[in-house]
Amino acid sequence: MEQSKPDYDVVIVGAGAAGIGMALTLQKIPGLNFIVLDSGRIGESFHRWPAQTRFITPSFHSNPFGLADLNSITAASSPAVFANAEHLSGAQYAAYLASLVSQHKVPVQTHCKVHHVSADKAQGFLLETANGQIHSRFLIWATGEFQFPDLTPFPGANYCPHYAQVSDWSDFRTGHYTVIGGYESGIDASVNLIKSGCDVRLLVRQTSWDSHNSDDPSICLSPYTRERLHQALLSERLDVCFDVDVTQVAANEDGQFRITARDGRHWQTTQAPILATGFINGGGARQIAELWAWSDEGDLLVSEADESTRTPGLFLVGPQLRQEERIYCFIYKFRQRFAALGTSLAQCLQLDARALQGDNMPWGPFGNNECCGDCEC
Ligand SMILES: Cc1cc2nc3c(=O)[nH]c(=O)nc-3n(C[C@H](O)[C@H](O)[C@H](O)COP(=O)(O)OP(=O)(O)OC[C@H]3O[C@@H](n4cnc5c(N)ncnc54)[C@H](O)[C@@H]3O)c2cc1C
């Protein structure tokens, strides 16, 4: 990398909830020079959600009492107020993000994919983008998971549409469908197919709605989805098969599909099964896999400060973040990290981070990890 003055102190890659939320946090630091880049539009992943998909976490304007709306990315804004809705669609949430960008004049370059990143200890980061090279001192990676579905969970998965490739469930012809995967997206697919007049067989490894170990919605089904599952079961159009570990889907000569499970059970279907089997481990961080450390199980490893343990100056925000037992896969979780990351970047750049102090308190608008680990206060 040639010796040159960086174009920016910080580049954020990804203009989703994580990237825009982080940008609005950095904007409170006077003198910090940053930009957000996105390969698509602001909120591109939300634009791509199936038309019928709604937020499972409810939105409510609780901000004036110190509890920011569960889905907000600033202390003052509320998706509930913005959209007049409790469970927003993807399009509504993308519009909420775009309105914050415009209101706060956040510098964002859309349609600017980052193709390659090289890192240099002394110089920072050189990004090869659709709009040319960009040189930054620090890099925040906020590329999410949604655009990185796992399309090969077992042989024959290539015959099956993945949940993240569906734009509208009403495009599916009335008939009988098989959905593989029993967590949020599997139930969402089943519920919406049933609403479109289809019958559904849902193949699940284990129930995510009878979790005895945790009430954490990162692990077990949210109340919103439980309610919808209950209604779907009452319709008698949903057949749930348990303990099914699908090992293969094969296309038969007669145009049908044969699904095989590890215990030898199998099913014959006319329609290609639908994959609701999740996203690649690490999501969009796999695009720069060599700049992160990974565990033997394939999990992304970061320091306590959310920094790559392999590449100093590279930080992660978003749903892939794990800190000990904590899984930050929802907006109300990963937004807790914005202020701490902003503060440490300001310190490195010798800038004034006092404006973030209040946000970084246990009872700040987004809270943080300092309180309520195990207590019952
Ligand atoms: C069906 C579904 C329902 C959900 N419901 C909820 C919910 O109710 N509540 C909740 O809190 N969470 C929910 N989540 C999770 C939530 O959507 C994610 O946690 C959140 O969107 C993550 O935000 P993000 O900004 O990290 O990722 P994204 O919103 O995916 O943003 C990443 C951005 O990075 C861009 N990008 C990727 N690669 C590059 C590149 N190389 N160069 C430039 N740009 C790039 C993408 O275009 C995208 O805009 C849900 C997820 C799904 C799939």
The ligand as an SDF file (V2000), in Angstrom:
LIG
                    3D

 53 58  0  0  0  0  0  0  0  0999 V2000
  -36.8830  -12.5710    8.1330 C   0  0  0  0  0  0  0  0  0  0  0  0
  -36.1220  -11.8140    9.1780 C   0  0  0  0  0  0  0  0  0  0  0  0
  -36.7780  -11.1850   10.2020 C   0  0  0  0  0  0  0  0  0  0  0  0
  -36.0800  -10.4600   11.1430 C   0  0  0  0  0  0  0  0  0  0  0  0
  -36.7660   -9.8280   12.1330 N   0  0  0  0  0  0  0  0  0  0  0  0
  -36.0960   -9.0840   13.0120 C   0  0  0  0  0  0  0  0  0  0  0  0
  -36.7870   -8.3680   14.0280 C   0  0  0  0  0  0  0  0  0  0  0  0
  -37.9970   -8.4200   14.1340 O   0  0  0  0  0  0  0  0  0  0  0  0
  -36.0590   -7.6090   14.8850 N   0  0  0  0  0  0  0  0  0  0  0  0
  -34.7140   -7.5220   14.7990 C   0  0  0  0  0  0  0  0  0  0  0  0
  -34.1110   -6.8150   15.6190 O   0  0  0  0  0  0  0  0  0  0  0  0
  -34.0460   -8.2080   13.8730 N   0  0  0  0  0  0  0  0  0  0  0  0
  -34.7030   -8.9710   12.9820 C   0  0  0  0  0  0  0  0  0  0  0  0
  -34.0250   -9.6730   12.0460 N   0  0  0  0  0  0  0  0  0  0  0  0
  -32.5920   -9.5860   12.0280 C   0  0  0  0  0  0  0  0  0  0  0  0
  -32.2320   -8.2310   11.4490 C   0  0  0  0  0  0  0  0  0  0  0  0
  -32.8750   -8.0520   10.2120 O   0  0  0  0  0  0  0  0  0  0  0  0
  -30.8210   -8.1540   11.2660 C   0  0  0  0  0  0  0  0  0  0  0  0
  -30.1970   -8.3840   12.4890 O   0  0  0  0  0  0  0  0  0  0  0  0
  -30.4430   -6.7750   10.7700 C   0  0  0  0  0  0  0  0  0  0  0  0
  -31.0350   -6.4970    9.5330 O   0  0  0  0  0  0  0  0  0  0  0  0
  -29.0010   -6.7370   10.5860 C   0  0  0  0  0  0  0  0  0  0  0  0
  -28.6620   -5.4690   10.1780 O   0  0  0  0  0  0  0  0  0  0  0  0
  -27.3250   -5.2710    9.4150 P   0  0  0  0  0  0  0  0  0  0  0  0
  -27.2270   -3.8160    9.1270 O   0  0  0  0  0  0  0  0  0  0  0  0
  -26.2320   -5.9290   10.1510 O   0  0  0  0  0  0  0  0  0  0  0  0
  -27.4920   -6.1120    8.0740 O   0  0  0  0  0  0  0  0  0  0  0  0
  -28.2470   -5.7780    6.7110 P   0  0  0  0  0  0  0  0  0  0  0  0
  -29.5290   -5.0910    6.9780 O   0  0  0  0  0  0  0  0  0  0  0  0
  -28.2390   -7.0290    5.9210 O   0  0  0  0  0  0  0  0  0  0  0  0
  -27.2630   -4.7140    6.0420 O   0  0  0  0  0  0  0  0  0  0  0  0
  -26.0390   -5.0810    5.4680 C   0  0  0  0  0  0  0  0  0  0  0  0
  -25.7890   -4.1670    4.2860 C   0  0  0  0  0  0  0  0  0  0  0  0
  -24.4830   -4.4250    3.7880 O   0  0  0  0  0  0  0  0  0  0  0  0
  -24.4850   -4.3120    2.3880 C   0  0  0  0  0  0  0  0  0  0  0  0
  -23.3200   -5.0350    1.8870 N   0  0  0  0  0  0  0  0  0  0  0  0
  -23.0390   -6.3530    2.0330 C   0  0  0  0  0  0  0  0  0  0  0  0
  -21.8570   -6.6550    1.4610 N   0  0  0  0  0  0  0  0  0  0  0  0
  -21.3650   -5.4910    0.9580 C   0  0  0  0  0  0  0  0  0  0  0  0
  -20.1890   -5.1440    0.2490 C   0  0  0  0  0  0  0  0  0  0  0  0
  -19.2560   -6.0430   -0.0640 N   0  0  0  0  0  0  0  0  0  0  0  0
  -20.0190   -3.8510   -0.1270 N   0  0  0  0  0  0  0  0  0  0  0  0
  -20.9300   -2.9150    0.1820 C   0  0  0  0  0  0  0  0  0  0  0  0
  -22.0800   -3.1970    0.8440 N   0  0  0  0  0  0  0  0  0  0  0  0
  -22.2880   -4.4660    1.2340 C   0  0  0  0  0  0  0  0  0  0  0  0
  -25.8340   -4.8790    1.9870 C   0  0  0  0  0  0  0  0  0  0  0  0
  -26.2730   -4.3880    0.7440 O   0  0  0  0  0  0  0  0  0  0  0  0
  -26.7460   -4.4180    3.1270 C   0  0  0  0  0  0  0  0  0  0  0  0
  -27.4310   -3.2140    2.8370 O   0  0  0  0  0  0  0  0  0  0  0  0
  -34.6890  -10.3960   11.0820 C   0  0  0  0  0  0  0  0  0  0  0  0
  -34.0180  -11.0340   10.0470 C   0  0  0  0  0  0  0  0  0  0  0  0
  -34.7290  -11.7300    9.0990 C   0  0  0  0  0  0  0  0  0  0  0  0
  -33.9850  -12.4020    7.9870 C   0  0  0  0  0  0  0  0  0  0  0  0
  1  2  1  0
  2  3  1  0
  2 52  2  0
  3  4  2  0
  4  5  1  0
  4 50  1  0
  5  6  2  0
  6  7  1  0
  6 13  1  0
  7  8  2  0
  7  9  1  0
  9 10  1  0
 10 11  2  0
 10 12  1  0
 12 13  2  0
 13 14  1  0
 14 15  1  0
 14 50  1  0
 15 16  1  0
 16 17  1  0
 16 18  1  0
 18 19  1  0
 18 20  1  0
 20 21  1  0
 20 22  1  0
 22 23  1  0
 23 24  1  0
 24 25  2  0
 24 26  1  0
 24 27  1  0
 27 28  1  0
 28 29  2  0
 28 30  1  0
 28 31  1  0
 31 32  1  0
 32 33  1  0
 33 34  1  0
 33 48  1  0
 34 35  1  0
 35 36  1  0
 35 46  1  0
 36 37  1  0
 36 45  1  0
 37 38  2  0
 38 39  1  0
 39 40  1  0
 39 45  2  0
 40 41  1  0
 40 42  2  0
 42 43  1  0
 43 44  2  0
 44 45  1  0
 46 47  1  0
 46 48  1  0
 48 49  1  0
 50 51  2  0
 51 52  1  0
 52 53  1  0
M  END
$$$$
